[in-house]
Amino acid sequence: MAIKLTLTEDEAEMLVDALEVDLEGYLESAKEARGNNNRADVQTFTEAAERIAALKTKIQALIED
């Protein structure tokens, strides 16, 4: 299912900023999980960070067009 959404450039930039903060949180959580030898959490947090990074990149590409 695709969702069509119309945003201003400013709104898209706000989403990118929010995703950046979220991404940093997941990367930090993955780092902490690695330090605690919790492989399941490392995998979960790393996967979430990768998905957030991909979405952030996708939105940034639309802004830069």
C-alpha positions as MATLAB code, in Angstrom:
seq = 'MAIKLTLTEDEAEMLVDALEVDLEGYLESAKEARGNNNRADVQTFTEAAERIAALKTKIQALIED';
ca = [
       0.000    0.000    0.000;
       1.354    3.403   -0.944;
       0.405    6.580    0.857;
       0.452    9.834   -1.061;
       1.203   12.872    1.030;
       1.779   16.466    0.051;
       4.273   18.382    2.185;
       5.939   21.729    1.957;
       9.710   21.682    1.684;
       9.874   22.995    5.252;
       7.684   20.135    6.498;
       9.845   17.588    4.678;
      12.961   19.105    6.250;
      11.304   18.832    9.667;
      10.720   15.123    9.029;
      14.345   14.660    7.998;
      15.480   16.375   11.208;
      13.188   14.190   13.321;
      14.404   11.057   11.556;
      18.011   12.099   12.195;
      17.336   12.310   15.942;
      15.542    8.960   15.872;
      18.396    7.413   13.889;
      20.964    8.627   16.416;
      18.918    7.086   19.233;
      18.778    3.697   17.550;
      22.484    3.763   16.730;
      23.273    4.582   20.370;
      20.975    1.776   21.540;
      22.708   -0.670   19.195;
      26.070    0.421   20.570;
      24.897   -0.122   24.159;
      23.419   -3.514   23.274;
      26.732   -4.481   21.662;
      28.500   -3.539   24.899;
      26.072   -5.752   26.828;
      26.557   -8.648   24.387;
      22.843   -8.608   23.586;
      22.941   -9.767   19.989;
      19.160   -9.802   19.522;
      18.872   -6.137   20.495;
      21.886   -5.217   18.357;
      20.153   -6.774   15.360;
      16.806   -5.110   16.139;
      18.266   -1.643   16.697;
      20.586   -1.909   13.695;
      17.730   -2.949   11.427;
      15.591   -0.064   12.676;
      18.471    2.377   12.125;
      18.949    1.107    8.563;
      15.249    1.525    7.767;
      15.188    5.028    9.250;
      18.326    5.986    7.304;
      16.749    4.732    4.065;
      13.582    6.747    4.656;
      15.603    9.833    5.567;
      17.613    9.485    2.347;
      14.428    9.064    0.320;
      12.898   12.248    1.743;
      16.157   14.193    1.360;
      16.285   13.228   -2.324;
      12.836   14.718   -2.843;
      13.855   17.974   -1.162;
      16.994   18.297   -3.277;
      15.170   17.856   -6.609;
];
